[in-house]
């Protein structure tokens, strides 16, 4: 008899704004991917936990997402003139300025914002990027890994001791 430590499902979070049509479309796509065959039968639904967040990301979440995104934090803001931050925040760091801008006008953010926390991937402002994120997650499932490195970094001590992945 072997012991296998319990696995948690990878988490996909969508920072959702119901006033944003792309966010609504992305949420529907995500819900289908976790509840229906994905990408199509005979494949099962994606084994992920979907977290729908209807509030703004925190400063710490923005910092983490920026690392995943690899672009300036201002890339989370729309180019619409009403999304520009106020000059009164000129001394604050960029993340705090984005947070303050989003608090003043939540639609200043590019929705949807979807994060695959386990894989370190993000889709911002584009439903097609959300589809690509889901395709990458499906590919990981097919390859038997839970993370970009094939699950190796998630093994932990018990996995190393008992040879489970």
N, C-alpha and C positions, 0 to 999 in steps of 0.2 A: 504494500500500500504506500502510495506516495502522497506527500502533502504539497499542495499548490496554494501559495498565498493568493488571496482574492485580488482581482484586478478591478481597478476603477476604469470606467469608460472615459475616453478622451472627451474634453469639453470644448464645444464650439459655442461661442457667445456672439449674439448679435445685439449691438447697441442700436435699438430700434426707435424710429420716430414714425408714428402712424400717419403724420402729415406728409411724409415723403413717399411718393409712389414707388421709387426704386427700393426703398426699405421694405415696403409692404410686399413687393414682388419677391425680394430676397427672403423674407420671412416665410412666405408660402413655399418657396423652393426648398428651404432648409427643413421645414416641417414635412414636406413630402419625402425628402431624402432620408429622414430618420424613421418614417412610418410606412413607407412603401418600398418596393424593390428599387434599388439604386445601383447603377444608372438605369437598368431595365431588368425585367424578369429574364432569367431565373435568379439573378443576384438578390440577396436579401437587403433589407434596409441597412443604412450605414450604422455601425455600432458606436454611436457617440451620444453624449448627453448634450441636448440643446438648451442653452440658457438664453432666455429672452430678457434683455435688460432695457427698461424703458426710462432710464435716467442717463445723465451724461456720464462719461467715463471720469474716474478720479484722476488727479494729477499723476499718481503712481501708475495707474493703468495706461494713461497716455504715454508716459515714459517707456513702459514696456512695449507698447504697441509701436512706438516710434523706432525702437531697436529692431523689431520684426520687419517693419516697413522699409527701413533703410533710406527714408527720405526726410526732408525737414519737417518739423512738427506742423508748420503752416500748411503742409499738403493735406491736412485733415479739414481745412477750411475751404468753403466754396469760393469761387472768384467773384461772386456777386458783391457789389459795392456795400451792401448792408452787412456783410460779414467782416469788414475790416475792423480791427481792434481800435480802441481809443488811444490817443497819444498819452493819456494820463498814466498808462501802464508802461511807459517806455523804459523804466528802470527794472521791471520785473523780467524774470527769465521767460524764454519763449513759450514753454509749456504752460506757465501760469497765465500768460497773455491769451493763449488759445482757450484755456479753461474759462477765463473771464469773458472772452468774446462769445463762447458757446452758452454761458449762463445768461448773458444779455440777449442773445438771439440763438436759440437752439437750432434753428434751420441754417445757421451759418456753417454747421458741420456738413461734410459730405456723407450723406447716408446712402447705402447702408455701411456700417462698420461691422465686419464679421472677423472674429479672431479664433484661430485654432491654437489654443494656448499650449497644447502638448507638442505640436509640430513647429511652433514658432512662426506661423504664417498668418497673414492678414489680407483682407480685401477691403478697400476703402472706396466708396462712391460708385461702385460698378457692379451690376448684377452679373456680368460676364466674369468678373474676377471672383465672385462668390462661386460661380459654377466651376471655375478652375480650381478653387480651393477644395470643393467637394470632389472633383475628379482626382486631385492629389490624395485626398483621404481614402477614396475608393482604391486607388493604386496601392497605397500602403496596406490596405486590408488584403488585397490580392497577393501581395508579396509576403504577407504574414507578419508584418511589422506594425508597431503602433506609433513609431516616430520616424523622422527622416533617416535616422541611423539604423533602421531595421529593428528598433526596440532594444538595442544593446545597452544604451545608457539608462534604460528603465529597469534593468534586471534587478539591481539592488543586491544586498547581501544574501537574502534567502534564495534568489534566483541563481546566484553564483554557486551557493552551497548545494542546491538540489538540482541544478541543471535545467531549471524551467526558464522559459523566456517570457 
